Amino acid sequence: MSDCIFCKLANGEIPTNVVYEDEEMFCFHDVDPQAPVHVLLIPKKHITCIDDLKQEDKEVIGNMMLKIKDIAKALELENGYRVVSNNGEDAFQTVKHLHFHILGKRKLTWPPG
């Protein structure tokens, strides 16, 4: 999608601090971190939100879920981490491109908000 900031980041149109990248997914540091480590993992394919997932997306989403543990290990999140995906307005999804927040390096509280 031409006006999506996450698509522009994944396409290299906007510079960012890249953590991981392959042909399916892109991981980068959040510009407004909510924890000492806060990265975002996105599919390179533009998918607006969880509600827009289709059967054809299950492989890339499955691969992303499996990659999270590798990213967490590379970021030295050995004491634990949280994975969050906001879906829709009430969940405060501010960028309409499916993404997973990976947060860690501090004790995270519950409930989150």
SULGICOR-V207564 format. One record per run of one state. SS is the DSSP state (a for helix, b for strand, c for the rest). FROM is the first residue (numbers start at 1). LEN is the number of residues. If there is no record, write none. Layout:
ss: [SS | SS]
from: [FROM | FROM]
len: [LEN | LEN]
This chain:
ss: [c | a | c | b | c | b | c | b | c | a | c | a | c | b | c | b | c]
from: [1 | 5 | 11 | 18 | 22 | 25 | 30 | 37 | 44 | 50 | 53 | 55 | 75 | 81 | 85 | 99 | 105]
len: [4 | 6 | 7 | 4 | 3 | 5 | 7 | 7 | 6 | 3 | 2 | 20 | 6 | 4 | 14 | 6 | 9]
